Amino acid sequence: MELQNYLQYAVAPRPICFASTIDAAGNINLSPFSFFNMFSTKPPICVFSPARRVRDNTTKHTLENVLEVPECVINIVNYEMVQQMSLASTEYAKGVNEFDKAGFTMLKSDLVKPPRVAQAPVQMECVVNQVIPLGDMHGAGNLILAEVKLIHINENILDESGKIDQQKIDLVARLGGDWYCRVTANNLFKVAKPLSTLGLGVDALPKSVRFSKVLTGNDLGMLGNVEQLPSDVEIDLIMQQPEVKEILDATIGDATNRERELHELARKCLAEGKVALALKIVLL
């Protein structure tokens, strides 16, 4: 239990797979799993893992169902449904429909037997390609490789271009214990991917920048993601900008404070997304 606690608190946040399944007799099950992620796009494969219960080493109905009927629907959980989702995790007896217990609406799927959760902003109809047991001890996982065959998306979460709007979908994720987190507009941020350019790297920055007492690791990461160092002419032009000129004039003969104030100004620029400008400032 102690190992489980450390892992679930440290490896977080985790997306939630709200899986609906059905057994050979037609009994429907709905259960959430936070050991879940996407692992391939061609073919589109999601993997989730119903672990053996730590308490008594028994298996869950979801696992038993997909071994009988290798299909499932992965319903994505947002904030509006998180309390009902949690209720559905109750260990009801086999044959009890968690859709009814948690107050969810069943929607008939187009390609698979298990129903979809109407309230879920995204519902993915899947066939189960493989189930991989990871062990037979208490807490051992069972990887369910689910190939997505059809995706249903609530149009209310789409942006003007028809893509999912990360702010509108209002996702939640699992942490340790009873903790969850919510993906809201005020805690979203972007990090530029270094795919189209080859970042010059932190090691290409001057020692005074790399070991700055002002700049953070995140700051250095942004500066190191620039493709090339600016020219001497570009750096000289920055000296005429009012904020920069004020610092230079006020710190004549005071190299220590000049560096600190320039780095503080660069941090301000980085916070505003002006990475190229910040790089020129720290290179003065």
C-alpha positions, 0 to 999 in steps of 0.5 A: 500500500505504501508503494501504491501511495508513492506512485499514485501521488508522484505519477500524476496527474493522470487522465481518466478512462471511463470505460463501459463494457459488457459481458457475454450475458449482456450485463453492462459495466461502467468504471473509471481507470486512471492508469490510462493514456494514448499510445498510437495514432496509426492505428489509434490505440489507447491503453488502460489498466484494470489492476488487481485489487491490492486488498484481496487480489481479485479482478475487476468486472471490466477486465472480466468483461473484455475477456468475454466481449473484446469491446469497450467505449472510452468515455472522457471525463470532464468537470461536470461529471466528475462526482457521478464518475466517482460514484460509478467506481463503487464496487457494486455486485456483478450485474448492477448497471453503474449507468443507473447507479450514477445517473448517467444516460446510455447511448447506443454505440454505432459499432460496438456492443457497450453503450456510450455515456451521453454526458461525456464530451468525447466517446471513443468506440473501441475494439480490444486487440489484446489484454496483457497481464503484468503479473498475478500479485496484488496490484498487478495491472492488466494492459487493455490495448483498445483500438479506437474505431469511432469517435463521438465529440460534443460540438460544444467543445469545438473551436471555430476551426472544428478542433477541440478547444482545450479550455472548453472541454474542462478536463479533470485528471486523477492525482493521489488519494482523493485528489483530482485536478481540473484543467481550467483556462487560468492554469493552461499555458503553452510551451513551444515545441522544438520541432520545426527548428533546432534549438541552439541549446542552453550550453550555447549561452554565455556562462553569465546567463547559464548561471544567472541568479535571476533566470530560472530553468524554465527561462533558460529552456526558452532561451535555449529553444531559439534557433540561433544567436542574434547578431552583434548589430541586433544586440547593439540596437537593443541598447537604444530601447528605453527600458534597456537604456535606462538600466545601462545608464543607471548602472555605469561602473556597476556590473553586478547590478547591471547584470541583475537588472538586465536579467530581470527585464529579460524575465519580464520579456519571457513572461510576455512571450518575447523570447527573441528580445529577452535573448538579446537583452541577456547578451548585452 
